Amino acid sequence: MTIASFEDLPKPLPLPYAEGAPADVEVARAIVRAKRTGKLVLIDLGGNWCLDCRLLAGTMRQAPLKAWLARHYEEVTVDVGRFDRNLQIPARFGITGRLAGVPAILIVDPKTGRLVNDGKITALADARSMTPQGLADWLASWVK
């Protein structure tokens, strides 16, 4: 990856979460695609108000990482508002309490419907304290 610092990301940072999007439908479609392609599902829970979410999205849209992600994950973004929207999505995977932060990343094995990264879903909630390479490494750590 060629982005050494978040300062190198194109500005403005993306607004990756579509408010009002049918989250249940989009997650279901990603799971179907992942079963068909043999990929994992990456569900990015967050909000456009969140700087860490936008830094992650900007990093994930950079060409080398974007291409790598497309080979290994079926991605879907889910707007959780201010922790008051689409909470049925994390609940589906056993996360029923308040999210400890966003972005919260759910890595799902489509064959079993289980979280691969259980207990570590909010590891990127302080993305700004990491480097773009650190984010990429974390995302790569779940791929076998």
N, C-alpha and C positions, 0 to 999 in steps of 0.2 A: 504494500500500500504506500502511496506517495504522500499522504497527508500526515505531516509530522506534528501538527498542532491544530487545535480547533480554530485558531486564527486563520488558518489556510482554507477553511471551508468557504464555499460561495455564500454570499449574503444577499438577501435575507435568508435566514435559516428556514427550512420548509415548515409548513403547517400540516403535519402528516395525518391528523385524525379528522375524519369526516363526521361532523356532528350530525346526528340523525340517521346515519347509515345503518342498515339492517345487520347488526353485529352477529346475531344468531345465524343468519343466512350466509354471511361471508365466512364465518368460522366453519360452518358445515361444508361449504364449497371447498375451502382450503383443505379440510380433512379428506374429502373425496379425491381431490387432485393428488394429495400426498400419498394416499393408498395406491393410486394408479401409477405414480412416478417413483415410489420407493423413497421419498424424501421425508424429513421431519417437518412438523408444522411449527412455525414461529409466530406466536400471537403477542403482539406488542400492545400492551395496555397503557394508555396515557392520555394526555390532554395538550392541546395547543398552547396553553398558558405556561407549560412546564419547559424551562430552558434545557434541562437534562434530556427530556424527550426529543426536543428539537435538535440538540447536538447529536444524539444517537441517530435520528433520522437522516440528518445531513451527512454523517459519516457513512451510514449504510447505503447512501445514494452515490457514493464515489465509485467510479468505474471498476476498479479492481475488486473491491469488496462486494459491490452490487452483483457482479458476474459470479463471484464465488457463492454468495448467498443463494442466487437463483439455481445453482447446481445442487445445493444441499437442503434448501428449505422452501416450503410453500409459506409465504408470509401473509399476514393479515394484521392490519392495525384496528384497534378498538378504542373508541373514545369513551373514557370513564368519567368525563366531566371533572368535577371536583370531588371525586369519589362518590358520585351519586347517580351514575349512569352505567348501564350494561354490566352490572356486577354479577349477573347470572352467568357470565362467561367464566370468570375465575371460580365461581361456586361449582360450576360443572366439573371442575378439576379438583374439588375438595378445599378450595380456599374460600371460606365463608366469613372470616373476620375482615375487618377493615384492612385494605392494602397498606403495607408499611411505607409505601412510596411508589412513585412512578418515574421513569418507565418501569413497569413490571413486565417481565418477559416470561411467557409460558412456552417451553419447548415440549411439544407433545409427540409421542410415538403414535402415529395414526393406526397402527395395527392393534394396539392395546387400549388406546384412549387415555393413557397415563402420562403424567408429567415425567419428563426425563430429568428436569432440573428442580425437582421438589426441594423446598427449603432454601432455594437460591434465586427465587423469582425477582427479588428487588435488588440484586447485586449491582445493577446499573443505575439505580435511583440517584446516585451521586456521580453520574457520568462525567461531569465537568472536572472531577478530581482525577480522572483517568486520562489516558492519551487515546487518540484514534486507534493506534495499534493495540492498545490494551482492550478496547471495546471489541475489535476484530478478533483478538485472541480468545476473549471470553465466548464470543459467538461460535468460534471454531472448536472450542473445548467440548461441545456436546455432540459433535459429529464423529461417528466411528470410522 
